[in-house]
């Protein structure tokens, strides 16, 4: 590959566009992360890093495919081979994907949050971290336990740290001869 062939095939344009798209994604996710931190959703910022990585990988893959097509490779044959390999990777990453989607479910459904005391699988403790693969709890005896999120999404969880608020109303009246209330 010569410099002339690189310049004629639009390689520099492909790299510049891919780099710009990745940077714009970073800026958008930075803005979104700050907005989530200010609001009531600070735990969901955990999802921003993997979303950024997935978007960047997709942009890079598309840029590589465009570049390969520009220099004369048969991209359709390459995509067919990647499809077969993709099935093998998906089967190998099945547990990781289950934990990832369970993490999303936990962060959006909010059966518990960081700092709350929960009882699950006989473990009684305070949630320290909700990660992409697992939830870490500090037990009452001081030990730490880690439970995969695909199990946490399917278990019965007693959230002791999230009690309903009880309100008691007192009605006070004064009888002045005209009725209790005036």
C-alpha positions as CSV (number, residue, x, y, z in Angstrom):
1,X,0.0,0.0,0.0
2,X,1.5,3.3,-1.1
3,X,0.7,6.8,0.1
4,X,-0.9,7.6,-3.3
5,X,-3.3,4.6,-2.9
6,X,-4.2,5.7,0.7
7,X,-4.9,9.3,-0.5
8,X,-6.9,8.1,-3.5
9,X,-9.2,5.8,-1.6
10,X,-10.4,8.3,0.9
11,X,-8.7,6.7,3.8
12,X,-8.0,10.0,5.5
13,X,-11.6,11.1,5.1
14,X,-12.8,7.9,6.5
15,X,-10.5,8.2,9.6
16,X,-11.5,11.9,10.1
17,X,-15.2,11.1,9.9
18,X,-14.9,8.1,12.3
19,X,-12.9,10.1,14.8
20,X,-15.3,13.1,14.6
21,X,-18.3,10.8,15.2
22,X,-16.6,9.1,18.2
23,X,-15.8,12.5,19.7
24,X,-19.3,13.8,19.2
25,X,-20.6,10.6,20.9
26,X,-18.2,11.3,23.8
27,X,-19.5,14.9,24.2
28,X,-23.1,13.8,24.1
29,X,-22.5,11.0,26.7
30,X,-20.6,13.5,28.9
31,X,-23.5,15.9,28.8
32,X,-26.0,13.1,29.4
33,X,-23.9,11.8,32.3
34,X,-23.8,15.2,34.0
35,X,-27.5,15.6,33.6
36,X,-28.1,12.1,35.2
37,X,-25.7,13.0,38.1
38,X,-27.7,16.2,38.8
39,X,-31.1,14.4,38.6
40,X,-32.4,11.3,40.4
41,X,-30.5,8.8,38.3
42,X,-26.9,8.8,39.4
43,X,-26.6,5.0,39.4
44,X,-27.5,4.8,35.7
45,X,-24.2,6.6,34.8
46,X,-22.6,3.1,35.2
47,X,-24.2,2.3,31.8
48,X,-22.6,5.2,29.9
49,X,-19.1,3.7,29.6
50,X,-20.3,0.4,27.9
51,X,-22.7,2.4,25.7
52,X,-19.8,4.6,24.6
53,X,-17.6,1.6,23.9
54,X,-20.3,-0.2,21.9
55,X,-21.0,2.9,19.8
56,X,-17.3,3.5,19.2
57,X,-16.8,-0.1,18.1
58,X,-19.7,0.1,15.7
59,X,-18.3,3.4,14.2
60,X,-14.9,1.9,13.8
61,X,-16.3,-1.3,12.2
62,X,-18.3,0.7,9.7
63,X,-15.2,2.9,8.9
64,X,-13.1,-0.2,8.3
65,X,-15.8,-1.7,6.1
66,X,-16.0,1.5,4.1
67,X,-12.2,1.7,3.8
68,X,-12.0,-2.0,2.7
69,X,-14.7,-1.4,0.1
70,X,-12.9,1.7,-1.2
71,X,-9.6,-0.2,-1.7
72,X,-11.4,-3.0,-3.5
73,X,-12.1,-5.8,-1.0
74,X,-15.2,-7.8,-1.3
75,X,-17.0,-6.6,1.8
76,X,-20.1,-8.9,1.4
77,X,-17.9,-12.0,1.7
78,X,-16.2,-10.6,4.8
79,X,-19.6,-9.8,6.4
80,X,-20.8,-13.4,5.7
81,X,-17.7,-14.8,7.5
82,X,-18.2,-12.4,10.4
83,X,-21.8,-13.5,10.7
84,X,-20.8,-17.1,11.4
85,X,-18.1,-16.0,13.8
86,X,-20.6,-13.7,15.5
87,X,-22.8,-16.6,16.4
88,X,-19.9,-18.4,18.1
89,X,-19.0,-15.2,20.0
90,X,-22.6,-14.7,21.1
91,X,-22.9,-18.2,22.4
92,X,-19.6,-17.8,24.3
93,X,-20.7,-14.5,25.8
94,X,-24.2,-15.6,26.8
95,X,-23.6,-15.3,30.6
96,X,-22.0,-11.9,30.2
97,X,-25.0,-10.7,28.1
98,X,-27.4,-12.0,30.7
99,X,-25.7,-10.1,33.5
100,X,-25.5,-6.9,31.3
101,X,-29.2,-6.9,30.5
102,X,-30.1,-7.8,34.2
103,X,-28.0,-4.8,35.2
104,X,-30.0,-2.5,33.0
105,X,-33.2,-4.0,34.4
106,X,-32.0,-3.4,38.0
107,X,-30.9,0.2,37.3
108,X,-34.1,1.1,35.5
109,X,-36.6,-0.9,37.8
110,X,-34.7,0.2,41.0
111,X,-35.7,-2.7,43.3
112,X,-32.8,-1.4,45.4
113,X,-30.2,1.4,45.3
114,X,-26.7,2.0,46.6
115,X,-26.7,2.5,50.3
116,X,-29.9,0.6,51.0
117,X,-30.1,-2.4,53.3
118,X,-31.5,-5.5,51.5
119,X,-32.0,-9.2,52.3
120,X,-31.4,-11.6,49.4
121,X,-30.5,-15.3,49.3
122,X,-30.1,-15.2,53.1
123,X,-27.6,-12.3,52.9
124,X,-28.5,-9.3,54.9
125,X,-26.4,-6.2,54.2
126,X,-26.0,-2.8,52.5
127,X,-25.7,-2.4,48.8
128,X,-22.2,-0.9,48.0
129,X,-22.1,-1.2,44.2
130,X,-24.3,-2.1,41.3
131,X,-22.0,-3.0,38.5
132,X,-22.5,-4.3,35.0
133,X,-21.9,-7.9,36.1
134,X,-22.8,-8.1,39.7
135,X,-24.1,-6.4,42.8
136,X,-21.7,-6.0,45.8
137,X,-23.1,-6.0,49.3
138,X,-21.5,-5.3,52.7
139,X,-23.0,-7.8,55.1
140,X,-23.9,-6.9,58.6
141,X,-20.9,-9.0,59.9
142,X,-18.5,-6.8,57.8
143,X,-17.9,-9.3,55.0
144,X,-18.5,-8.4,51.4
145,X,-20.5,-10.6,49.0
146,X,-21.0,-10.4,45.3
147,X,-24.1,-11.7,43.6
148,X,-24.4,-11.9,39.8
149,X,-27.0,-9.5,38.4
150,X,-28.8,-12.2,36.4
151,X,-29.6,-13.9,39.8
152,X,-30.5,-10.6,41.5
153,X,-33.0,-9.8,38.7
154,X,-34.8,-13.1,39.4
155,X,-34.6,-13.4,43.2
156,X,-37.0,-12.1,45.8
157,X,-35.4,-9.1,47.4
158,X,-36.5,-7.6,50.8
159,X,-35.6,-4.0,50.7
160,X,-35.3,-2.9,54.3
161,X,-33.8,0.4,53.5
162,X,-36.9,1.5,51.4
163,X,-39.7,1.7,53.9
164,X,-43.0,3.4,53.1
165,X,-43.5,6.7,54.7
166,X,-46.3,6.7,57.3
167,X,-48.1,9.9,58.1
168,X,-50.2,10.5,61.2
169,X,-52.7,13.3,61.2
170,X,-54.0,14.8,64.4
171,X,-57.2,16.7,64.4
172,X,-57.5,19.3,67.1
173,X,-60.6,21.2,67.7
174,X,-61.9,23.8,70.0
175,X,-65.5,23.9,71.1
176,X,-66.6,27.5,71.5
177,X,-70.3,26.8,71.6
178,X,-70.9,27.2,67.9
179,X,-69.4,23.8,66.8
180,X,-66.1,22.2,66.9
181,X,-64.7,24.1,63.9
182,X,-65.0,27.7,63.1
